[in-house]
């Protein structure tokens, strides 16, 4: 049964609550009360265990984020923009330790862009920090299948030339590292 953290009743989630959304005084987020706040309770939002928050979670420190650097035939890279306005490469966290990097990348790219990829061992793998990227060259035919599936997380999808990555405003750290990686490759050509 679904439980609403906003009105504390069963039958619907807080996103569908007809009552005005409550603002938590601990984290200033709408949709839950202080007694359910992960920060108030020092509760990890990934494993829902009390006593620590996500950054101190031993269970999830081993998990990586995985995604795909997708290039088209014009050497443009596929980027996603979150609702915060930050541009990044399609990626996300492993669901659990047994999820392979390829499975995680395939799932996350599909959720964020609608593209169903098939990643094999032959694909080039690039690790930046705790992020594993697979380098994929995509035929222009597949551009017609682009569709944001996770609209709560992603605001926009866009192709950007490799040279223009560093000119974008509001890019995340990993995208900046990818931009520097490609700059160094292009500089050596």
Buried (B, 14 or more C-beta within 10 A) or exposed (E): EEBBBBBEEEEBEBEEBEEEBBBBEBEEEEBBBBEBBBBBBEBBEBEEEEEBBBEEBEBBEEBBBBBBBBBBEEEBBBBBBBEEEBBBBBBBBBEEEEBEBBBBBBBBBBBBBBBEBEBEEEBEBEEBEEBBBBEBEBEEEEEEEBEBEBEEBBBEBEBBEBEEBEEBEEBBEBBBBBBEBBBEEEEEE
